[in-house]
Amino acid sequence: NNLTILDQNESKKEQIDKELKKFNGKYQTILGDNYLKNLSDYDVVFRTPGIPYLNPEIQKARQSGVIIYSQTKLFFDLCQGQIIGVTGTKGKGTTSNLIFHILKDNLSVNVFLGGNFGRDPFDFIDQVNKDDIVILELSSFQLQDLNKSPHIAVITPISLDHQDHHKSLKEYWFAKTNILKHQSRSDFAIICKDSKNAKKTRWFTKGKKIYYSFSENLITEYPKQFIGNHNKQNINCAIKVARILHIADANITISLSRIIPLEHRLEFITEINGYKYYNDSYSTGPESTIAAISSFQNENIVLICGGVDKGFDYKKMAIYIGKYVAIVVIFGQNTHIISELVKRYARNTTLKIVDNLDESMKYINSIEMNRGIVLFSPASASFDQFKNASERGNKFKELVNHVKAK
């Protein structure tokens, strides 16, 4: 069969040729701005998550009879084991990681973690047997056209995100809830009842519905390394999944005590000169920054935020800044958007606008303040000044590690 590689980036030809030199069949490359033209000429089109399912060229090809396929669809078709799928706007990475470690510690079968977080699922698909379990973190882009559902489907709270790719919040929400739509009565849907859409979400599944909330005390001792109600919410979700698989609460508690929080997610770095520094670079929207601020309500907070706007409304975040933040330092492409709302809704909060993260830290190091929290929680994407959120978080940690004790 003939294979054609389509990519907008013309500089990738050499890389593609290198990757496919062992491919036995014929292949060609079509690169550049018109790479998605004439999709109707193919029998099967594999869509990567970066290409929205509702892209006009994809839909035109589908309507002409082309099979629109994806890596996620293929994995669901080929995987012999039981799949636990995790989606939502925020918390899905932490929740997936919690479930993985609890199951790995307490079950006699092989447990794999893949998808958006963890390994590429096709790195281990040949190792998955019938009794094994695969935990997949799934994005809205992967779920849009999925025609199968996992045995256990987890939905963390859904809020506005990726409006640069989705037409509306409603369309984004429908993409997320697609994880439930093909479940049978023998499957399970784990739904966060703290989400305002929880009641609507339940109608999308035939599976048994199990709800979780940060307000529940499911075990006697929660791990101290996870800060804030949003993390208690994630932990309670993982506990509900573990209970479905008949893992005792005592064993769950032991596993939780051993888990190290994920990097760049409200990650404690160090304490210097009375400040505790936290790296929350994976906060790419206002809701996660609100959750981070809420974790330190009784502390003196210096917040660093800003970056690339993805179509968010920052009003609620500005109100939280006004209530709980002493100083806010803003940089990045959306500086004007956030700063104007801070001026309106957080008049008692000191506002400092800078050009970049380096200047943010120089300013913070120059001010005299009582003991408190320096919270780097951008509420924005990173790619105006960084390759990704990981690079941004690592830069922050590097700057913190150069702070001199006074």
Protein Blocks (a to p, Z undefined) as FASTA:
>chain_A
ZZddddfblklmmmmmmmmmmpmbdcdddedjklmgoklmpmbdcddfklcfklmklmmm
mmnopacddfklmmmmmmmbdcdddedjehjlmmmmmmmmmmmmmpcbdcddedjeocdf
klmmmmpcfkbccdddddfklmmmgcbdcfbdcddddddehklmbmbfklmmmmmmmmmm
mccfkbccdddfkbmklmmmmmmpcbdcddddfkbcfbfbdcfkbgcjklmmmmmmmmmm
mmmnopafklmmmmmmmpccdehiapafbdeehiacddfkklcbfklmmmmmmmmmmbcc
dddeddddehiafklmmmmmmmmpmbdcdedjklmmmmmmmmmmmmmbccdddfblklmm
mmmmmpccddddddddehpafklmbmblmlmmmmmmmmmmmpccZZ
